[in-house]
């Protein structure tokens, strides 16, 4: 399943490199918000890299949670 995440600006480079190395990602807004796979979410959590889950642009408006 595809999820939308926001990458904190101060950690963008490290998180971005981990995501790019693990598979395709897509930027979906002018903000640092990207579509990633469940596998990439698990990778970020394993590496303890910061990100924020956000509602997808066309999905239900749910509360954001932090990874």
PDB file of N, CA, C and O in Angstrom:
ATOM      1  N   UNK A   1       0.843  -1.181   0.000  1.00  0.00           N
ATOM      2  CA  UNK A   1       0.000   0.000   0.000  1.00  0.00           C
ATOM      3  C   UNK A   1       0.889   1.247   0.000  1.00  0.00           C
ATOM      4  O   UNK A   1       1.946   1.265   0.631  1.00  0.00           O
ATOM      5  N   UNK A   2       0.459   2.263  -0.698  1.00  0.00           N
ATOM      6  CA  UNK A   2       1.215   3.506  -0.794  1.00  0.00           C
ATOM      7  C   UNK A   2       0.751   4.470   0.293  1.00  0.00           C
ATOM      8  O   UNK A   2      -0.445   4.612   0.547  1.00  0.00           O
ATOM      9  N   UNK A   3       1.713   5.125   0.927  1.00  0.00           N
ATOM     10  CA  UNK A   3       1.433   6.089   1.992  1.00  0.00           C
ATOM     11  C   UNK A   3       2.077   7.426   1.629  1.00  0.00           C
ATOM     12  O   UNK A   3       3.035   7.480   0.858  1.00  0.00           O
ATOM     13  N   UNK A   4       1.538   8.493   2.193  1.00  0.00           N
ATOM     14  CA  UNK A   4       2.130   9.815   2.023  1.00  0.00           C
ATOM     15  C   UNK A   4       2.872  10.169   3.306  1.00  0.00           C
ATOM     16  O   UNK A   4       2.355   9.994   4.409  1.00  0.00           O
ATOM     17  N   UNK A   5       4.098  10.670   3.141  1.00  0.00           N
ATOM     18  CA  UNK A   5       4.884  11.100   4.304  1.00  0.00           C
ATOM     19  C   UNK A   5       5.455  12.490   4.060  1.00  0.00           C
ATOM     20  O   UNK A   5       5.650  12.911   2.920  1.00  0.00           O
ATOM     21  N   UNK A   6       5.717  13.187   5.153  1.00  0.00           N
ATOM     22  CA  UNK A   6       6.434  14.463   5.106  1.00  0.00           C
ATOM     23  C   UNK A   6       7.783  14.224   5.762  1.00  0.00           C
ATOM     24  O   UNK A   6       7.875  13.622   6.832  1.00  0.00           O
ATOM     25  N   UNK A   7       8.827  14.707   5.098  1.00  0.00           N
ATOM     26  CA  UNK A   7      10.184  14.569   5.628  1.00  0.00           C
ATOM     27  C   UNK A   7      10.562  15.884   6.300  1.00  0.00           C
ATOM     28  O   UNK A   7      10.474  16.940   5.672  1.00  0.00           O
ATOM     29  N   UNK A   8      10.983  15.842   7.568  1.00  0.00           N
ATOM     30  CA  UNK A   8      11.420  17.073   8.239  1.00  0.00           C
ATOM     31  C   UNK A   8      12.609  17.695   7.501  1.00  0.00           C
ATOM     32  O   UNK A   8      13.556  17.002   7.128  1.00  0.00           O
ATOM     33  N   UNK A   9      12.542  18.994   7.302  1.00  0.00           N
ATOM     34  CA  UNK A   9      13.569  19.695   6.525  1.00  0.00           C
ATOM     35  C   UNK A   9      14.980  19.443   7.049  1.00  0.00           C
ATOM     36  O   UNK A   9      15.906  19.252   6.261  1.00  0.00           O
ATOM     37  N   UNK A  10      15.152  19.439   8.378  1.00  0.00           N
ATOM     38  CA  UNK A  10      16.490  19.296   8.953  1.00  0.00           C
ATOM     39  C   UNK A  10      17.071  17.882   8.777  1.00  0.00           C
ATOM     40  O   UNK A  10      18.270  17.685   8.975  1.00  0.00           O
ATOM     41  N   UNK A  11      16.240  16.905   8.411  1.00  0.00           N
ATOM     42  CA  UNK A  11      16.705  15.524   8.212  1.00  0.00           C
ATOM     43  C   UNK A  11      16.501  15.063   6.766  1.00  0.00           C
ATOM     44  O   UNK A  11      16.669  13.885   6.454  1.00  0.00           O
ATOM     45  N   UNK A  12      16.138  15.996   5.893  1.00  0.00           N
ATOM     46  CA  UNK A  12      15.737  15.632   4.545  1.00  0.00           C
ATOM     47  C   UNK A  12      16.793  14.795   3.819  1.00  0.00           C
ATOM     48  O   UNK A  12      16.455  13.758   3.250  1.00  0.00           O
ATOM     49  N   UNK A  13      18.046  15.212   3.824  1.00  0.00           N
ATOM     50  CA  UNK A  13      19.090  14.515   3.067  1.00  0.00           C
ATOM     51  C   UNK A  13      19.254  13.060   3.466  1.00  0.00           C
ATOM     52  O   UNK A  13      19.319  12.182   2.605  1.00  0.00           O
ATOM     53  N   UNK A  14      19.321  12.801   4.745  1.00  0.00           N
ATOM     54  CA  UNK A  14      19.522  11.432   5.229  1.00  0.00           C
ATOM     55  C   UNK A  14      18.311  10.553   4.919  1.00  0.00           C
ATOM     56  O   UNK A  14      18.463   9.414   4.478  1.00  0.00           O
ATOM     57  N   UNK A  15      17.115  11.083   5.150  1.00  0.00           N
ATOM     58  CA  UNK A  15      15.886  10.316   4.870  1.00  0.00           C
ATOM     59  C   UNK A  15      15.753  10.087   3.371  1.00  0.00           C
ATOM     60  O   UNK A  15      15.430   8.980   2.942  1.00  0.00           O
ATOM     61  N   UNK A  16      15.995  11.109   2.579  1.00  0.00           N
ATOM     62  CA  UNK A  16      15.891  11.011   1.120  1.00  0.00           C
ATOM     63  C   UNK A  16      16.820   9.935   0.571  1.00  0.00           C
ATOM     64  O   UNK A  16      16.409   9.128  -0.263  1.00  0.00           O
ATOM     65  N   UNK A  17      18.063   9.917   1.032  1.00  0.00           N
ATOM     66  CA  UNK A  17      19.026   8.910   0.543  1.00  0.00           C
ATOM     67  C   UNK A  17      18.553   7.498   0.869  1.00  0.00           C
ATOM     68  O   UNK A  17      18.676   6.600   0.036  1.00  0.00           O
ATOM     69  N   UNK A  18      18.017   7.291   2.066  1.00  0.00           N
ATOM     70  CA  UNK A  18      17.517   5.966   2.444  1.00  0.00           C
ATOM     71  C   UNK A  18      16.336   5.563   1.556  1.00  0.00           C
ATOM     72  O   UNK A  18      16.244   4.414   1.124  1.00  0.00           O
ATOM     73  N   UNK A  19      15.444   6.504   1.289  1.00  0.00           N
ATOM     74  CA  UNK A  19      14.276   6.199   0.450  1.00  0.00           C
ATOM     75  C   UNK A  19      14.675   5.885  -0.988  1.00  0.00           C
ATOM     76  O   UNK A  19      14.202   4.906  -1.564  1.00  0.00           O
ATOM     77  N   UNK A  20      15.535   6.705  -1.565  1.00  0.00           N
ATOM     78  CA  UNK A  20      15.958   6.504  -2.953  1.00  0.00           C
ATOM     79  C   UNK A  20      16.663   5.159  -3.113  1.00  0.00           C
ATOM     80  O   UNK A  20      16.473   4.476  -4.120  1.00  0.00           O
ATOM     81  N   UNK A  21      17.466   4.780  -2.138  1.00  0.00           N
ATOM     82  CA  UNK A  21      18.186   3.509  -2.210  1.00  0.00           C
ATOM     83  C   UNK A  21      17.239   2.316  -2.094  1.00  0.00           C
ATOM     84  O   UNK A  21      17.581   1.214  -2.523  1.00  0.00           O
ATOM     85  N   UNK A  22      16.050   2.526  -1.517  1.00  0.00           N
ATOM     86  CA  UNK A  22      15.147   1.401  -1.266  1.00  0.00           C
ATOM     87  C   UNK A  22      14.061   1.232  -2.318  1.00  0.00           C
ATOM     88  O   UNK A  22      13.338   0.235  -2.289  1.00  0.00           O
ATOM     89  N   UNK A  23      13.924   2.165  -3.238  1.00  0.00           N
ATOM     90  CA  UNK A  23      12.907   2.016  -4.275  1.00  0.00           C
ATOM     91  C   UNK A  23      12.361   3.352  -4.740  1.00  0.00           C
ATOM     92  O   UNK A  23      12.815   4.409  -4.301  1.00  0.00           O
ATOM     93  N   UNK A  24      11.368   3.295  -5.643  1.00  0.00           N
ATOM     94  CA  UNK A  24      10.825   4.531  -6.204  1.00  0.00           C
ATOM     95  C   UNK A  24      10.009   5.324  -5.188  1.00  0.00           C
ATOM     96  O   UNK A  24       9.339   4.760  -4.323  1.00  0.00           O
ATOM     97  N   UNK A  25      10.083   6.644  -5.317  1.00  0.00           N
ATOM     98  CA  UNK A  25       9.266   7.545  -4.510  1.00  0.00           C
ATOM     99  C   UNK A  25       8.759   8.649  -5.432  1.00  0.00           C
ATOM    100  O   UNK A  25       9.348   8.906  -6.482  1.00  0.00           O
ATOM    101  N   UNK A  26       7.677   9.294  -5.041  1.00  0.00           N
ATOM    102  CA  UNK A  26       7.111  10.386  -5.832  1.00  0.00           C
ATOM    103  C   UNK A  26       6.807  11.566  -4.937  1.00  0.00           C
ATOM    104  O   UNK A  26       6.220  11.404  -3.867  1.00  0.00           O
ATOM    105  N   UNK A  27       7.199  12.745  -5.365  1.00  0.00           N
ATOM    106  CA  UNK A  27       6.867  13.972  -4.634  1.00  0.00           C
ATOM    107  C   UNK A  27       5.472  14.399  -5.076  1.00  0.00           C
ATOM    108  O   UNK A  27       5.170  14.402  -6.269  1.00  0.00           O
ATOM    109  N   UNK A  28       4.612  14.764  -4.104  1.00  0.00           N
ATOM    110  CA  UNK A  28       3.224  15.068  -4.452  1.00  0.00           C
ATOM    111  C   UNK A  28       2.815  16.502  -4.133  1.00  0.00           C
ATOM    112  O   UNK A  28       1.658  16.870  -4.340  1.00  0.00           O
ATOM    113  N   UNK A  29       3.736  17.313  -3.636  1.00  0.00           N
ATOM    114  CA  UNK A  29       3.396  18.706  -3.363  1.00  0.00           C
ATOM    115  C   UNK A  29       4.651  19.544  -3.361  1.00  0.00           C
ATOM    116  O   UNK A  29       5.761  19.019  -3.460  1.00  0.00           O
ATOM    117  N   UNK A  30       4.472  20.867  -3.247  1.00  0.00           N
ATOM    118  CA  UNK A  30       5.621  21.764  -3.149  1.00  0.00           C
ATOM    119  C   UNK A  30       6.353  21.543  -1.823  1.00  0.00           C
ATOM    120  O   UNK A  30       7.556  21.783  -1.723  1.00  0.00           O
ATOM    121  N   UNK A  31       5.626  21.091  -0.821  1.00  0.00           N
ATOM    122  CA  UNK A  31       6.237  20.743   0.465  1.00  0.00           C
ATOM    123  C   UNK A  31       6.985  19.426   0.293  1.00  0.00           C
ATOM    124  O   UNK A  31       6.807  18.738  -0.712  1.00  0.00           O
ATOM    125  N   UNK A  32       7.829  19.070   1.275  1.00  0.00           N
ATOM    126  CA  UNK A  32       8.536  17.787   1.177  1.00  0.00           C
ATOM    127  C   UNK A  32       7.621  16.619   1.541  1.00  0.00           C
ATOM    128  O   UNK A  32       7.847  15.932   2.537  1.00  0.00           O
ATOM    129  N   UNK A  33       6.575  16.396   0.716  1.00  0.00           N
ATOM    130  CA  UNK A  33       5.615  15.303   0.924  1.00  0.00           C
ATOM    131  C   UNK A  33       5.761  14.329  -0.232  1.00  0.00           C
ATOM    132  O   UNK A  33       5.755  14.724  -1.398  1.00  0.00           O
ATOM    133  N   UNK A  34       5.895  13.040   0.107  1.00  0.00           N
ATOM    134  CA  UNK A  34       6.206  12.018  -0.887  1.00  0.00           C
ATOM    135  C   UNK A  34       5.320  10.792  -0.703  1.00  0.00           C
ATOM    136  O   UNK A  34       4.853  10.507   0.400  1.00  0.00           O
ATOM    137  N   UNK A  35       5.096  10.069  -1.806  1.00  0.00           N
ATOM    138  CA  UNK A  35       4.422   8.781  -1.749  1.00  0.00           C
ATOM    139  C   UNK A  35       5.471   7.689  -1.659  1.00  0.00           C
ATOM    140  O   UNK A  35       6.399   7.634  -2.466  1.00  0.00           O
ATOM    141  N   UNK A  36       5.314   6.817  -0.666  1.00  0.00           N
ATOM    142  CA  UNK A  36       6.264   5.730  -0.444  1.00  0.00           C
ATOM    143  C   UNK A  36       5.505   4.443  -0.146  1.00  0.00           C
ATOM    144  O   UNK A  36       4.309   4.474   0.142  1.00  0.00           O
ATOM    145  N   UNK A  37       6.195   3.326  -0.216  1.00  0.00           N
ATOM    146  CA  UNK A  37       5.580   2.022   0.043  1.00  0.00           C
ATOM    147  C   UNK A  37       5.628   1.680   1.534  1.00  0.00           C
ATOM    148  O   UNK A  37       6.362   2.298   2.307  1.00  0.00           O
ATOM    149  N   UNK A  38       4.837   0.693   1.914  1.00  0.00           N
ATOM    150  CA  UNK A  38       4.884   0.190   3.291  1.00  0.00           C
ATOM    151  C   UNK A  38       6.287  -0.299   3.635  1.00  0.00           C
ATOM    152  O   UNK A  38       6.759  -0.115   4.757  1.00  0.00           O
ATOM    153  N   UNK A  39       6.947  -0.918   2.667  1.00  0.00           N
ATOM    154  CA  UNK A  39       8.313  -1.411   2.896  1.00  0.00           C
ATOM    155  C   UNK A  39       9.262  -0.250   3.219  1.00  0.00           C
ATOM    156  O   UNK A  39      10.120  -0.377   4.092  1.00  0.00           O
ATOM    157  N   UNK A  40       9.112   0.864   2.527  1.00  0.00           N
ATOM    158  CA  UNK A  40       9.959   2.024   2.795  1.00  0.00           C
ATOM    159  C   UNK A  40       9.653   2.623   4.175  1.00  0.00           C
ATOM    160  O   UNK A  40      10.560   3.094   4.860  1.00  0.00           O
ATOM    161  N   UNK A  41       8.389   2.605   4.579  1.00  0.00           N
ATOM    162  CA  UNK A  41       8.019   3.063   5.935  1.00  0.00           C
ATOM    163  C   UNK A  41       8.721   2.193   6.977  1.00  0.00           C
ATOM    164  O   UNK A  41       9.284   2.704   7.945  1.00  0.00           O
ATOM    165  N   UNK A  42       8.683   0.875   6.773  1.00  0.00           N
ATOM    166  CA  UNK A  42       9.349  -0.045   7.713  1.00  0.00           C
ATOM    167  C   UNK A  42      10.853   0.230   7.766  1.00  0.00           C
ATOM    168  O   UNK A  42      11.453   0.195   8.840  1.00  0.00           O
ATOM    169  N   UNK A  43      11.453   0.500   6.621  1.00  0.00           N
ATOM    170  CA  UNK A  43      12.879   0.818   6.560  1.00  0.00           C
ATOM    171  C   UNK A  43      13.186   2.072   7.386  1.00  0.00           C
ATOM    172  O   UNK A  43      14.125   2.076   8.182  1.00  0.00           O
ATOM    173  N   UNK A  44      12.404   3.122   7.201  1.00  0.00           N
ATOM    174  CA  UNK A  44      12.632   4.357   7.958  1.00  0.00           C
ATOM    175  C   UNK A  44      12.500   4.111   9.453  1.00  0.00           C
ATOM    176  O   UNK A  44      13.281   4.645  10.239  1.00  0.00           O
ATOM    177  N   UNK A  45      11.523   3.312   9.852  1.00  0.00           N
ATOM    178  CA  UNK A  45      11.344   3.003  11.273  1.00  0.00           C
ATOM    179  C   UNK A  45      12.512   2.184  11.815  1.00  0.00           C
ATOM    180  O   UNK A  45      12.994   2.438  12.918  1.00  0.00           O
ATOM    181  N   UNK A  46      12.969   1.193  11.032  1.00  0.00           N
ATOM    182  CA  UNK A  46      14.123   0.379  11.463  1.00  0.00           C
ATOM    183  C   UNK A  46      15.360   1.243  11.663  1.00  0.00           C
ATOM    184  O   UNK A  46      16.117   1.051  12.615  1.00  0.00           O
ATOM    185  N   UNK A  47      15.559   2.197  10.755  1.00  0.00           N
ATOM    186  CA  UNK A  47      16.739   3.065  10.837  1.00  0.00           C
ATOM    187  C   UNK A  47      16.517   4.247  11.777  1.00  0.00           C
ATOM    188  O   UNK A  47      17.410   5.072  11.971  1.00  0.00           O
ATOM    189  N   UNK A  48      15.307   4.323  12.366  1.00  0.00           N
ATOM    190  CA  UNK A  48      14.948   5.408  13.289  1.00  0.00           C
ATOM    191  C   UNK A  48      15.108   6.779  12.633  1.00  0.00           C
ATOM    192  O   UNK A  48      15.573   7.731  13.259  1.00  0.00           O
ATOM    193  N   UNK A  49      14.715   6.861  11.360  1.00  0.00           N
ATOM    194  CA  UNK A  49      14.753   8.127  10.633  1.00  0.00           C
ATOM    195  C   UNK A  49      13.398   8.825  10.784  1.00  0.00           C
ATOM    196  O   UNK A  49      12.358   8.169  10.729  1.00  0.00           O
ATOM    197  N   UNK A  50      13.401  10.136  10.971  1.00  0.00           N
ATOM    198  CA  UNK A  50      12.158  10.855  11.230  1.00  0.00           C
ATOM    199  C   UNK A  50      11.327  11.086   9.969  1.00  0.00           C
ATOM    200  O   UNK A  50      11.860  11.368   8.896  1.00  0.00           O
ATOM    201  N   UNK A  51      10.020  10.960  10.126  1.00  0.00           N
ATOM    202  CA  UNK A  51       9.064  11.276   9.080  1.00  0.00           C
ATOM    203  C   UNK A  51       7.704  11.424   9.739  1.00  0.00           C
ATOM    204  O   UNK A  51       7.511  11.027  10.888  1.00  0.00           O
ATOM    205  N   UNK A  52       6.765  12.000   9.001  1.00  0.00           N
ATOM    206  CA  UNK A  52       5.404  12.159   9.498  1.00  0.00           C
ATOM    207  C   UNK A  52       4.450  11.584   8.461  1.00  0.00           C
ATOM    208  O   UNK A  52       4.502  11.968   7.293  1.00  0.00           O
ATOM    209  N   UNK A  53       3.584  10.671   8.873  1.00  0.00           N
ATOM    210  CA  UNK A  53       2.540  10.184   7.983  1.00  0.00           C
ATOM    211  C   UNK A  53       1.516  11.302   7.813  1.00  0.00           C
ATOM    212  O   UNK A  53       1.108  11.931   8.789  1.00  0.00           O
ATOM    213  N   UNK A  54       1.106  11.546   6.576  1.00  0.00           N
ATOM    214  CA  UNK A  54       0.104  12.572   6.300  1.00  0.00           C
ATOM    215  C   UNK A  54      -0.998  11.969   5.445  1.00  0.00           C
ATOM    216  O   UNK A  54      -0.766  10.972   4.761  1.00  0.00           O
ATOM    217  N   UNK A  55      -2.197  12.554   5.470  1.00  0.00           N
ATOM    218  CA  UNK A  55      -3.270  12.024   4.625  1.00  0.00           C
ATOM    219  C   UNK A  55      -2.894  12.152   3.157  1.00  0.00           C
ATOM    220  O   UNK A  55      -2.323  13.165   2.752  1.00  0.00           O
ATOM    221  N   UNK A  56      -3.204  11.149   2.361  1.00  0.00           N
ATOM    222  CA  UNK A  56      -2.941  11.259   0.924  1.00  0.00           C
ATOM    223  C   UNK A  56      -3.786  12.385   0.340  1.00  0.00           C
ATOM    224  O   UNK A  56      -4.833  12.713   0.897  1.00  0.00           O
ATOM    225  N   UNK A  57      -3.356  12.983  -0.769  1.00  0.00           N
ATOM    226  CA  UNK A  57      -4.067  14.142  -1.303  1.00  0.00           C
ATOM    227  C   UNK A  57      -5.519  13.856  -1.674  1.00  0.00           C
ATOM    228  O   UNK A  57      -6.350  14.762  -1.618  1.00  0.00           O
ATOM    229  N   UNK A  58      -5.844  12.633  -2.047  1.00  0.00           N
ATOM    230  CA  UNK A  58      -7.216  12.304  -2.433  1.00  0.00           C
ATOM    231  C   UNK A  58      -7.871  11.325  -1.465  1.00  0.00           C
ATOM    232  O   UNK A  58      -8.912  10.749  -1.779  1.00  0.00           O
ATOM    233  N   UNK A  59      -7.269  11.131  -0.288  1.00  0.00           N
ATOM    234  CA  UNK A  59      -7.788  10.166   0.680  1.00  0.00           C
ATOM    235  C   UNK A  59      -8.543  10.845   1.803  1.00  0.00           C
ATOM    236  O   UNK A  59      -8.699  12.066   1.810  1.00  0.00           O
ATOM    237  N   UNK A  60      -9.017  10.043   2.760  1.00  0.00           N
ATOM    238  CA  UNK A  60      -9.741  10.609   3.902  1.00  0.00           C
ATOM    239  C   UNK A  60      -8.812  11.451   4.754  1.00  0.00           C
ATOM    240  O   UNK A  60      -7.612  11.185   4.820  1.00  0.00           O
ATOM    241  N   UNK A  61      -9.351  12.449   5.397  1.00  0.00           N
ATOM    242  CA  UNK A  61      -8.576  13.326   6.273  1.00  0.00           C
ATOM    243  C   UNK A  61      -8.458  12.675   7.638  1.00  0.00           C
ATOM    244  O   UNK A  61      -9.393  12.720   8.437  1.00  0.00           O
ATOM    245  N   UNK A  62      -7.314  12.071   7.904  1.00  0.00           N
ATOM    246  CA  UNK A  62      -7.077  11.391   9.181  1.00  0.00           C
ATOM    247  C   UNK A  62      -6.052  12.189   9.978  1.00  0.00           C
ATOM    248  O   UNK A  62      -5.351  13.042   9.433  1.00  0.00           O
ATOM    249  N   UNK A  63      -5.976  11.904  11.251  1.00  0.00           N
ATOM    250  CA  UNK A  63      -4.974  12.560  12.079  1.00  0.00           C
ATOM    251  C   UNK A  63      -3.595  12.091  11.664  1.00  0.00           C
ATOM    252  O   UNK A  63      -3.407  10.920  11.333  1.00  0.00           O
ATOM    253  N   UNK A  64      -2.626  12.999  11.679  1.00  0.00           N
ATOM    254  CA  UNK A  64      -1.241  12.643  11.352  1.00  0.00           C
ATOM    255  C   UNK A  64      -0.613  11.923  12.531  1.00  0.00           C
ATOM    256  O   UNK A  64      -0.911  12.216  13.689  1.00  0.00           O
ATOM    257  N   UNK A  65       0.258  10.977  12.221  1.00  0.00           N
ATOM    258  CA  UNK A  65       1.025  10.290  13.251  1.00  0.00           C
ATOM    259  C   UNK A  65       2.485  10.370  12.892  1.00  0.00           C
ATOM    260  O   UNK A  65       2.838  10.514  11.721  1.00  0.00           O
ATOM    261  N   UNK A  66       3.324  10.280  13.880  1.00  0.00           N
ATOM    262  CA  UNK A  66       4.772  10.362  13.625  1.00  0.00           C
ATOM    263  C   UNK A  66       5.377   8.981  13.621  1.00  0.00           C
ATOM    264  O   UNK A  66       4.954   8.099  14.369  1.00  0.00           O
ATOM    265  N   UNK A  67       6.375   8.798  12.767  1.00  0.00           N
ATOM    266  CA  UNK A  67       7.064   7.518  12.650  1.00  0.00           C
ATOM    267  C   UNK A  67       8.266   7.462  13.519  1.00  0.00           C
ATOM    268  O   UNK A  67       8.964   6.448  13.541  1.00  0.00           O
TER     269      UNK A  67
END
